[in-house]
Structure formats: C-alpha cells, structure tokens
Amino acid sequence: MKVFISNYKYYISPGFDIADNLYEKGKISENLKNKINNFLTNFWDWFNKKVWQKLRIEYVHVDRFDVYNMDNTLAKIIHPMLLELKNQDTSYPILGSEYNDCFSTELQIPDDFDTEFDDNFILKQRWTYVLDEMIYAFGLIAGEEYYNHRDNEEITNRMNRGLEYFGKFYTCLWN
C-alpha cells in the first residue's frame, strides 16, 4: 500500500488591495475600482476552482495483499490519526443528550442542555471519552494485541464499543 496526500490548497486571492489603494490615492474612480475588484473576484474564483484546488495530490495505491488483513492495515493508519486528532485538542463535536446511551452516569447531560449557555466542559469530556475508546480499539487491532486476548470478554467489549463509536461518530472526525 502506498498513500500520499499533500497539504490542502487553501483559497488564494492576492491583489484586491491594489484597486483599493489606487482608489484611495484618487488615481482611479470608484466605478473602475469596483470593476477591477469584480474582475479579480471572478478570476480568483475561477483559478481556485479550476487550477489551484486540483494541485492537491492524492495518491492511494492498494496492492492485493493489503486486503488480506485489512482490519489490521487500516488500524495502523487510523490509530495514529486518532492520536493526532486528540493531541491537537482544539475542537469537538456537540454530542447532545440523544447520545447519553454512550456515556456513563457522570457524563450524562440533561435533555434541555443548551450549548450556548451551559458549561461546555462536559461536552469536551464526552468527546475525549469517545476518542479514547476509538484509540483503544484501533491501538489493540494495530498492535495485533486483540488476537492474543480474544477470550477476554472485557477487552472484546471495549474494543467493539470503540469500533461502534468510530462508525457512529465518523463524520465528527475533524478539527
């Protein structure tokens, strides 16, 4: 397996202040300034969509043998990504009371929890717990430890819980 994904290409838009500066110095009229800014906006929109965004390199090659033990192969990729997501520690999804069944009593929130006015610390704790369970599951699989502990019901249940959370909260894996 070979995977290479370059950095995201952000939207670029140089040159807007040129027309504004010329207008402020009285060298061009407001009408011409607006036409220049409109042209630049259209040009950079086109450039970003048709050229710049396509410069991002995404290369994935999967060999036949990569799917033989695909759970282990993917876990070796997912586990360090989950660790990095947790390490960045900058944002978290709002896991409202509809997800209370995923959490122990101390991490429960009331149905009328208001994220605008109530303390969001518990939301961060809930997300940290979910990430920890996913990290545990994928770390177990990536290290092939699960195969040594298949008979241990507690380990199996925790691993399955982490995998369930991965599926349930997959679209929340962002920062």
Number of C-alpha atoms within 10 A of each C-alpha: 11 8 10 10 10 11 10 10 13 10 13 12 13 10 13 15 11 13 21 17 13 15 17 13 9 10 11 14 13 15 10 13 21 14 13 17 18 12 13 17 16 12 12 18 16 12 16 18 11 11 12 16 15 12 13 14 13 11 10 10 9 10 9 7 9 14 13 10 9 11 14 19 15 15 20 18 12 17 21 15 14 20 15 11 17 19 9 10 11 9 12 18 15 14 18 17 15 10 12 16 9 17 14 10 9 8 13 17 19 10 10 9 13 12 11 7 7 10 11 14 8 15 19 18 13 26 19 15 17 20 21 15 21 27 24 20 26 26 22 22 20 20 13 15 11 18 11 9 13 11 10 10 10 11 16 17 12 15 22 15 18 22 18 16 17 20 12 10 16 10 9 14 14 10 11
